[in-house]
């Protein structure tokens, strides 16, 4: 029996196309495989090169400064000198001029008459005389001197209306440096008042000399 072949031209054209497509696929696969082989061989052939010793990184030593420990020195407190004792201020001495007649005796009674007791008159008697304070100005300048003060003595023995009659230094030159201190001291004087007929009376014109002298 004889096999019949188709003489249709479309059949031959379709068969050729299938062969061409298969060949193209095979060629593409072969090309990809070849490229992979070349890539792998290139990777294997690559050699690792170590860096040159000259190009190595140099690390310099860092020297930190040595810190010395701080020692706080304790300084003992300075000794405070003992305060020097202050010199005692010089005292002023008072010199009192005697007041006018201190005692007056009554005249004797005539003979043949009998009288009662006769009361004598008496002058003022000082009871309290405080020393005046030395003025600072005179003390700094080393001035000595005196002041004459005149005043009255009241019935209660107190000083009335003291005034300065004169003030002088040790050389006899007039000065008022002691006046205020002298008046202040005289105002504090106390007396037993003058007696007249047994009764206290006011005494005027009493003078005292207040002397200011530095202690030696």
C-alpha positions as a Markdown table, in Angstrom:
| # | Residue | x | y | z |
|---|---|---|---|---|
| 1 | Unk | 0.0 | 0.0 | 0.0 |
| 2 | Unk | 1.5 | 3.3 | -1.0 |
| 3 | Unk | 1.5 | 6.1 | 1.6 |
| 4 | Unk | 0.1 | 9.3 | 0.3 |
| 5 | Unk | 1.8 | 12.6 | 1.1 |
| 6 | Unk | -0.1 | 15.8 | 1.2 |
| 7 | Unk | 0.9 | 18.3 | -1.4 |
| 8 | Unk | -0.6 | 21.2 | 0.6 |
| 9 | Unk | 2.0 | 24.1 | 0.5 |
| 10 | Unk | 0.8 | 25.5 | 3.9 |
| 11 | Unk | 1.9 | 22.4 | 5.6 |
| 12 | Unk | 5.5 | 22.8 | 4.6 |
| 13 | Unk | 5.6 | 26.5 | 5.6 |
| 14 | Unk | 4.3 | 25.7 | 9.1 |
| 15 | Unk | 6.9 | 23.0 | 9.6 |
| 16 | Unk | 9.7 | 25.3 | 8.6 |
| 17 | Unk | 8.6 | 27.9 | 11.1 |
| 18 | Unk | 8.6 | 25.4 | 14.0 |
| 19 | Unk | 12.1 | 24.4 | 13.1 |
| 20 | Unk | 13.3 | 27.9 | 13.0 |
| 21 | Unk | 11.7 | 28.8 | 16.4 |
| 22 | Unk | 13.3 | 25.7 | 18.0 |
| 23 | Unk | 16.7 | 26.6 | 16.7 |
| 24 | Unk | 16.4 | 30.2 | 18.0 |
| 25 | Unk | 15.5 | 28.9 | 21.5 |
| 26 | Unk | 18.4 | 26.5 | 21.5 |
| 27 | Unk | 20.8 | 29.3 | 20.3 |
| 28 | Unk | 19.6 | 31.6 | 23.0 |
| 29 | Unk | 20.0 | 29.0 | 25.7 |
| 30 | Unk | 23.5 | 28.2 | 24.5 |
| 31 | Unk | 24.4 | 31.9 | 24.6 |
| 32 | Unk | 23.1 | 32.4 | 28.1 |
| 33 | Unk | 25.0 | 29.3 | 29.3 |
| 34 | Unk | 28.2 | 30.6 | 27.7 |
| 35 | Unk | 27.8 | 33.9 | 29.4 |
| 36 | Unk | 27.3 | 32.3 | 32.8 |
| 37 | Unk | 30.4 | 30.2 | 32.3 |
| 38 | Unk | 32.5 | 33.2 | 31.3 |
| 39 | Unk | 31.2 | 35.1 | 34.4 |
| 40 | Unk | 32.0 | 32.3 | 36.8 |
| 41 | Unk | 35.4 | 31.9 | 35.3 |
| 42 | Unk | 36.1 | 35.6 | 35.7 |
| 43 | Unk | 35.1 | 35.5 | 39.3 |
| 44 | Unk | 37.3 | 32.5 | 40.0 |
| 45 | Unk | 40.2 | 34.1 | 38.2 |
| 46 | Unk | 40.0 | 37.3 | 40.3 |
| 47 | Unk | 42.9 | 37.3 | 42.8 |
| 48 | Unk | 42.8 | 39.1 | 46.1 |
| 49 | Unk | 45.5 | 41.8 | 46.4 |
| 50 | Unk | 46.6 | 42.7 | 49.9 |
| 51 | Unk | 47.1 | 46.4 | 50.5 |
| 52 | Unk | 50.7 | 47.6 | 50.3 |
| 53 | Unk | 52.4 | 48.0 | 53.6 |
| 54 | Unk | 53.4 | 51.5 | 52.7 |
| 55 | Unk | 49.7 | 52.4 | 52.4 |
| 56 | Unk | 48.8 | 51.0 | 55.8 |
| 57 | Unk | 47.2 | 53.4 | 58.2 |
| 58 | Unk | 49.4 | 54.6 | 60.9 |
| 59 | Unk | 48.0 | 55.2 | 64.3 |
| 60 | Unk | 49.9 | 57.7 | 66.4 |
| 61 | Unk | 50.2 | 57.3 | 70.1 |
| 62 | Unk | 48.2 | 59.8 | 72.0 |
| 63 | Unk | 49.9 | 61.1 | 75.1 |
| 64 | Unk | 47.5 | 62.4 | 77.7 |
| 65 | Unk | 48.9 | 65.0 | 80.2 |
| 66 | Unk | 49.5 | 63.7 | 83.6 |
| 67 | Unk | 47.3 | 65.5 | 86.1 |
| 68 | Unk | 49.0 | 66.2 | 89.4 |
| 69 | Unk | 46.8 | 65.9 | 92.4 |
| 70 | Unk | 45.8 | 69.2 | 93.9 |
| 71 | Unk | 46.7 | 69.5 | 97.6 |
| 72 | Unk | 44.8 | 72.1 | 99.5 |
| 73 | Unk | 47.2 | 73.6 | 102.0 |
| 74 | Unk | 45.7 | 74.5 | 105.3 |
| 75 | Unk | 47.1 | 77.7 | 106.6 |
| 76 | Unk | 46.7 | 78.3 | 110.3 |
| 77 | Unk | 44.8 | 81.5 | 111.1 |
| 78 | Unk | 47.0 | 84.4 | 111.9 |
| 79 | Unk | 47.4 | 85.1 | 115.5 |
| 80 | Unk | 45.6 | 88.2 | 116.5 |
| 81 | Unk | 47.7 | 90.3 | 118.7 |
| 82 | Unk | 46.2 | 90.9 | 122.1 |
| 83 | Unk | 44.7 | 94.3 | 122.4 |
| 84 | Unk | 47.0 | 96.7 | 124.2 |
| 85 | Unk | 45.4 | 98.1 | 127.4 |
| 86 | Unk | 44.2 | 101.6 | 126.9 |
| 87 | Unk | 46.0 | 104.1 | 129.1 |
| 88 | Unk | 43.9 | 105.5 | 131.8 |
| 89 | Unk | 42.9 | 109.1 | 131.0 |
| 90 | Unk | 44.7 | 111.6 | 133.1 |
| 91 | Unk | 42.7 | 112.8 | 136.0 |
| 92 | Unk | 41.9 | 116.5 | 136.6 |
| 93 | Unk | 42.7 | 117.8 | 140.1 |
| 94 | Unk | 40.6 | 120.5 | 141.6 |
| 95 | Unk | 42.0 | 123.3 | 143.7 |
| 96 | Unk | 39.5 | 125.2 | 145.8 |
| 97 | Unk | 40.0 | 128.8 | 146.8 |
| 98 | Unk | 38.6 | 129.4 | 150.3 |
| 99 | Unk | 35.3 | 131.2 | 150.3 |
| 100 | Unk | 35.0 | 134.4 | 152.2 |
| 101 | Unk | 34.9 | 134.2 | 156.1 |
| 102 | Unk | 33.5 | 130.8 | 156.9 |
| 103 | Unk | 32.5 | 131.3 | 160.5 |
| 104 | Unk | 31.3 | 134.5 | 162.1 |
| 105 | Unk | 31.1 | 134.7 | 165.8 |
| 106 | Unk | 28.3 | 136.9 | 167.3 |
| 107 | Unk | 29.5 | 139.8 | 169.6 |
| 108 | Unk | 29.3 | 139.2 | 173.4 |
| 109 | Unk | 26.1 | 140.3 | 175.2 |
| 110 | Unk | 26.3 | 143.3 | 177.6 |
| 111 | Unk | 27.0 | 142.5 | 181.2 |
| 112 | Unk | 24.0 | 142.0 | 183.5 |
| 113 | Unk | 21.8 | 140.7 | 180.7 |
| 114 | Unk | 20.9 | 137.1 | 180.3 |
| 115 | Unk | 20.2 | 136.1 | 176.8 |
| 116 | Unk | 19.3 | 132.8 | 175.3 |
| 117 | Unk | 21.9 | 130.7 | 173.3 |
| 118 | Unk | 23.6 | 132.7 | 170.6 |
| 119 | Unk | 23.7 | 131.0 | 167.2 |
| 120 | Unk | 26.9 | 131.5 | 165.2 |
| 121 | Unk | 26.8 | 132.1 | 161.5 |
| 122 | Unk | 28.7 | 129.6 | 159.3 |
| 123 | Unk | 29.8 | 129.6 | 155.7 |
| 124 | Unk | 29.0 | 126.9 | 153.1 |
| 125 | Unk | 30.8 | 123.6 | 153.5 |
| 126 | Unk | 31.6 | 121.4 | 150.5 |
| 127 | Unk | 30.1 | 117.9 | 150.7 |
| 128 | Unk | 30.6 | 116.4 | 147.2 |
| 129 | Unk | 33.0 | 117.7 | 144.5 |
| 130 | Unk | 33.5 | 115.3 | 141.5 |
| 131 | Unk | 36.6 | 115.7 | 139.4 |
| 132 | Unk | 35.9 | 117.0 | 135.9 |
| 133 | Unk | 36.7 | 115.0 | 132.8 |
| 134 | Unk | 39.8 | 115.9 | 130.9 |
| 135 | Unk | 38.9 | 117.4 | 127.4 |
| 136 | Unk | 40.0 | 115.2 | 124.5 |
| 137 | Unk | 41.4 | 118.1 | 122.6 |
| 138 | Unk | 43.6 | 119.1 | 125.5 |
| 139 | Unk | 44.6 | 115.5 | 126.1 |
| 140 | Unk | 45.7 | 114.9 | 122.5 |
| 141 | Unk | 47.7 | 118.2 | 122.5 |
| 142 | Unk | 49.1 | 117.7 | 126.0 |
| 143 | Unk | 47.7 | 120.9 | 127.3 |
| 144 | Unk | 47.6 | 121.6 | 131.0 |
| 145 | Unk | 45.9 | 124.6 | 132.7 |
| 146 | Unk | 43.1 | 125.7 | 135.1 |
| 147 | Unk | 39.7 | 127.5 | 135.1 |
| 148 | Unk | 38.3 | 129.9 | 137.7 |
| 149 | Unk | 34.6 | 129.4 | 138.1 |
| 150 | Unk | 32.3 | 131.7 | 140.1 |
| 151 | Unk | 28.9 | 130.6 | 141.3 |
| 152 | Unk | 26.3 | 130.9 | 144.0 |
| 153 | Unk | 25.2 | 128.3 | 146.6 |
| 154 | Unk | 21.5 | 128.0 | 147.2 |
| 155 | Unk | 19.7 | 127.2 | 150.4 |
| 156 | Unk | 19.6 | 123.5 | 149.5 |
| 157 | Unk | 23.3 | 123.4 | 148.9 |
| 158 | Unk | 23.1 | 123.3 | 145.1 |
| 159 | Unk | 25.2 | 125.4 | 142.7 |
| 160 | Unk | 23.5 | 128.3 | 141.0 |
| 161 | Unk | 24.5 | 130.2 | 137.9 |
| 162 | Unk | 28.1 | 129.1 | 137.4 |
| 163 | Unk | 30.3 | 131.2 | 135.1 |
| 164 | Unk | 33.9 | 131.1 | 133.9 |
| 165 | Unk | 35.9 | 134.0 | 135.3 |
| 166 | Unk | 39.0 | 133.0 | 133.4 |
| 167 | Unk | 40.7 | 130.0 | 131.8 |
| 168 | Unk | 44.5 | 129.7 | 131.3 |
| 169 | Unk | 47.0 | 127.1 | 130.2 |
| 170 | Unk | 50.1 | 126.1 | 132.1 |
| 171 | Unk | 52.1 | 129.0 | 130.5 |
| 172 | Unk | 49.5 | 131.5 | 131.7 |
| 173 | Unk | 48.0 | 132.1 | 128.2 |
| 174 | Unk | 44.2 | 132.5 | 128.1 |
| 175 | Unk | 42.4 | 129.4 | 126.7 |
| 176 | Unk | 38.8 | 128.1 | 126.7 |
| 177 | Unk | 39.7 | 124.5 | 126.1 |
| 178 | Unk | 38.8 | 123.6 | 129.7 |
| 179 | Unk | 35.8 | 125.8 | 130.2 |
| 180 | Unk | 33.0 | 123.4 | 129.4 |
| 181 | Unk | 34.5 | 120.6 | 131.5 |
| 182 | Unk | 34.9 | 122.9 | 134.4 |
| 183 | Unk | 31.3 | 124.2 | 134.3 |
| 184 | Unk | 29.9 | 120.6 | 134.0 |
| 185 | Unk | 31.9 | 119.5 | 137.1 |
| 186 | Unk | 30.9 | 122.6 | 139.2 |
| 187 | Unk | 27.2 | 122.1 | 138.4 |
| 188 | Unk | 27.4 | 118.8 | 140.2 |
| 189 | Unk | 29.0 | 120.2 | 143.4 |
| 190 | Unk | 27.0 | 119.8 | 146.6 |
| 191 | Unk | 27.4 | 122.0 | 149.7 |
| 192 | Unk | 26.1 | 122.4 | 153.2 |
| 193 | Unk | 24.4 | 125.8 | 152.8 |
| 194 | Unk | 25.6 | 128.9 | 154.6 |
| 195 | Unk | 23.8 | 129.4 | 157.9 |
| 196 | Unk | 22.7 | 132.8 | 159.2 |
| 197 | Unk | 20.9 | 133.0 | 162.6 |
| 198 | Unk | 20.5 | 129.2 | 162.3 |
| 199 | Unk | 18.8 | 129.3 | 158.9 |
| 200 | Unk | 20.2 | 128.5 | 155.5 |
| 201 | Unk | 20.8 | 131.4 | 153.2 |
| 202 | Unk | 22.0 | 131.9 | 149.6 |
| 203 | Unk | 25.7 | 132.6 | 149.3 |
| 204 | Unk | 27.0 | 134.5 | 146.3 |
| 205 | Unk | 30.4 | 135.1 | 144.8 |
| 206 | Unk | 31.9 | 131.7 | 145.6 |
| 207 | Unk | 34.9 | 130.9 | 143.5 |
| 208 | Unk | 36.7 | 127.7 | 142.8 |
| 209 | Unk | 39.8 | 127.1 | 140.7 |
| 210 | Unk | 39.6 | 123.8 | 138.7 |
| 211 | Unk | 43.1 | 122.7 | 137.7 |
| 212 | Unk | 43.7 | 120.2 | 134.9 |
| 213 | Unk | 47.0 | 118.4 | 135.1 |
| 214 | Unk | 48.2 | 115.4 | 133.1 |
| 215 | Unk | 49.2 | 112.3 | 135.1 |
| 216 | Unk | 53.0 | 111.8 | 135.3 |
